[in-house]
Amino acid sequence: MGRLSIDSIRAEVEKKGYKLVDASDYTNMQSIITVQCPKGHLIKTSFADFRAASFTCPECDKSIKFNNPTGVPPKNGYRVIAFDQATEHFGLSVFDAGELVFFHLYTFSGNVNQRLVQIRKFVRDIVIKEWHPDYIVMEDIQYQYGAVLTYKILAMLLGILEVECTEAGIEYEVVSPNV
């Protein structure tokens, strides 16, 4: 598939109820475009991210509410939290004294950078500050042939998670995805 025309991009954007504000730098699917949601929020995103079925305006989508949205039970013993991370669907399990007490799959939206910011805030403001883990386990990344961009994004996510743990003084471990 070749490069899309600005009119084709505009038609796709409008079909989802958004307005194309700027596509002057468009050269391929990873190019950044600016769109406006029906409520007027401006969003810079790659055209590929915009095309995803899960794309929503990050300002309008308040699916992540930072007030313990999940009902994690009060801490009861040594708490280990495990992440099965991705930037759109982020799995989390909570173990107290070796027993699974909670698990949930969180959905984050927007472009890659917006999702990374949402995940960082969630981990810092909810997981660490409210759930008080003693130890965090994270899934490592592995390269899959032809998925360089995915590898890069997951490497950024892993770095963010490691920095949040380090700054909070929480011990962590990165484990192979098949563990």
VMD Tcl script that draws the C-alpha trace (Angstrom):
set ca {
  {0.00 0.00 0.00}
  {1.39 3.37 -0.98}
  {1.26 6.69 0.72}
  {-2.27 7.91 1.44}
  {-3.49 11.25 0.20}
  {-4.40 13.96 2.70}
  {-8.01 13.65 1.49}
  {-7.97 9.90 2.33}
  {-6.56 10.62 5.78}
  {-9.15 13.36 6.34}
  {-11.97 10.99 5.32}
  {-10.78 8.31 7.78}
  {-10.41 10.85 10.58}
  {-13.87 12.30 9.95}
  {-15.41 8.82 9.78}
  {-14.40 8.38 13.45}
  {-15.96 11.74 14.35}
  {-12.67 13.64 14.63}
  {-11.36 16.59 12.61}
  {-7.98 16.56 10.86}
  {-6.07 19.65 12.03}
  {-2.60 18.99 10.60}
  {-1.05 16.30 8.46}
  {1.69 18.41 6.88}
  {4.44 16.03 8.07}
  {2.66 12.89 6.85}
  {4.93 10.52 4.92}
  {3.86 7.11 6.27}
  {1.70 5.41 8.91}
  {4.12 6.33 11.73}
  {4.00 10.03 10.85}
  {2.48 12.34 13.43}
  {-0.82 13.98 12.63}
  {-2.90 16.34 14.74}
  {-6.59 15.63 15.15}
  {-9.34 17.26 17.17}
  {-11.90 15.20 19.06}
  {-15.60 16.13 18.98}
  {-15.16 17.97 22.32}
  {-12.31 20.11 20.95}
  {-9.25 18.40 22.47}
  {-6.16 18.47 20.23}
  {-4.29 15.18 19.95}
  {-0.92 14.53 18.29}
  {-0.71 10.88 17.30}
  {0.70 8.65 14.60}
  {-1.79 7.80 11.90}
  {-1.24 4.11 12.73}
  {-2.25 4.70 16.37}
  {-5.26 6.76 15.27}
  {-6.40 3.91 13.02}
  {-6.37 1.40 15.91}
  {-9.84 0.33 16.99}
  {-8.88 1.16 20.60}
  {-7.99 4.80 19.85}
  {-9.91 7.35 21.90}
  {-9.24 10.90 22.99}
  {-7.11 10.59 26.12}
  {-8.76 13.69 27.61}
  {-12.27 12.33 27.09}
  {-11.45 8.74 28.01}
  {-11.26 8.61 31.75}
  {-11.10 4.81 31.93}
  {-8.18 5.13 34.34}
  {-9.46 6.85 37.46}
  {-6.76 7.42 40.03}
  {-8.78 6.56 43.12}
  {-8.14 2.85 43.58}
  {-10.59 1.90 40.83}
  {-10.24 -1.81 41.31}
  {-10.93 -2.66 44.92}
  {-7.55 -4.20 45.74}
  {-7.96 -5.59 49.25}
  {-6.02 -4.09 52.15}
  {-2.47 -5.38 52.42}
  {-2.21 -8.66 54.30}
  {1.40 -9.83 54.52}
  {4.33 -9.50 52.15}
  {2.90 -7.99 48.94}
  {4.24 -8.89 45.52}
  {2.82 -7.19 42.44}
  {3.45 -8.69 39.02}
  {3.15 -6.84 35.70}
  {2.45 -8.49 32.35}
  {3.04 -5.33 30.49}
  {2.04 -3.87 27.18}
  {1.09 -0.27 26.55}
  {-2.54 -0.83 25.55}
  {-3.48 -3.82 27.71}
  {-1.47 -3.95 30.92}
  {-1.94 -7.00 33.15}
  {-1.41 -6.81 36.89}
  {-1.62 -9.41 39.66}
  {-1.39 -8.83 43.43}
  {-0.16 -11.53 45.80}
  {-0.30 -11.18 49.59}
  {1.68 -13.76 51.60}
  {1.97 -15.88 48.46}
  {-1.78 -15.93 47.72}
  {-3.32 -14.30 44.65}
  {-5.71 -11.64 46.00}
  {-6.35 -9.57 42.88}
  {-5.74 -9.45 39.14}
  {-6.93 -7.10 36.42}
  {-6.24 -6.12 32.82}
  {-6.01 -2.33 32.48}
  {-6.56 -0.59 29.15}
  {-4.68 2.59 28.27}
  {-5.46 4.75 25.26}
  {-3.98 7.47 23.10}
  {-0.70 7.42 21.24}
  {2.34 5.56 22.58}
  {3.69 8.50 24.58}
  {0.28 9.22 26.11}
  {-0.09 5.57 27.13}
  {3.40 5.52 28.66}
  {2.57 8.63 30.71}
  {-0.72 7.08 31.87}
  {1.03 3.85 32.90}
  {3.79 5.74 34.75}
  {1.18 7.74 36.70}
  {-0.84 4.61 37.43}
  {2.20 2.71 38.73}
  {3.50 5.66 40.77}
  {0.20 7.02 42.14}
  {-1.84 3.84 42.58}
  {0.32 0.73 42.57}
  {3.18 2.15 44.63}
  {1.57 4.86 46.77}
  {-1.76 3.17 47.53}
  {-1.11 -0.57 47.27}
  {2.31 -0.54 49.02}
  {4.09 -3.44 47.31}
  {7.13 -4.98 48.98}
  {8.39 -6.43 45.71}
  {7.52 -6.00 42.03}
  {8.00 -8.54 39.27}
  {8.00 -7.39 35.64}
  {7.89 -9.32 32.42}
  {11.04 -8.88 30.33}
  {10.86 -8.15 26.63}
  {11.94 -10.43 23.84}
  {12.57 -9.56 20.25}
  {10.22 -11.11 17.72}
  {11.42 -11.00 14.14}
  {10.15 -7.90 12.34}
  {8.75 -6.23 15.44}
  {11.45 -3.64 16.08}
  {8.97 -0.87 16.95}
  {7.17 -3.11 19.47}
  {10.51 -4.05 21.02}
  {11.45 -0.37 21.31}
  {8.13 0.56 22.93}
  {8.32 -2.31 25.44}
  {11.92 -1.34 26.25}
  {10.73 2.20 27.04}
  {7.95 0.80 29.22}
  {10.35 -1.49 31.08}
  {12.67 1.48 31.69}
  {9.81 3.57 33.09}
  {8.77 0.75 35.44}
  {12.33 0.20 36.63}
  {12.81 3.93 37.31}
  {9.54 4.13 39.28}
  {10.58 1.13 41.42}
  {14.08 2.53 41.97}
  {12.81 5.98 42.96}
  {10.31 4.42 45.39}
  {12.97 2.13 46.88}
  {11.04 -1.01 45.94}
  {12.98 -4.13 45.06}
  {12.06 -5.57 41.68}
  {12.91 -8.40 39.35}
  {12.62 -8.70 35.58}
  {11.69 -12.23 34.53}
  {11.59 -14.01 31.19}
  {8.15 -13.86 29.47}
  {7.86 -17.64 29.60}
  {8.15 -17.76 33.43}
}
mol new
graphics top color blue
foreach p $ca { graphics top sphere $p radius 0.5 }
foreach p [lrange $ca 0 end-1] q [lrange $ca 1 end] { graphics top cylinder $p $q radius 0.2 }
display resetview
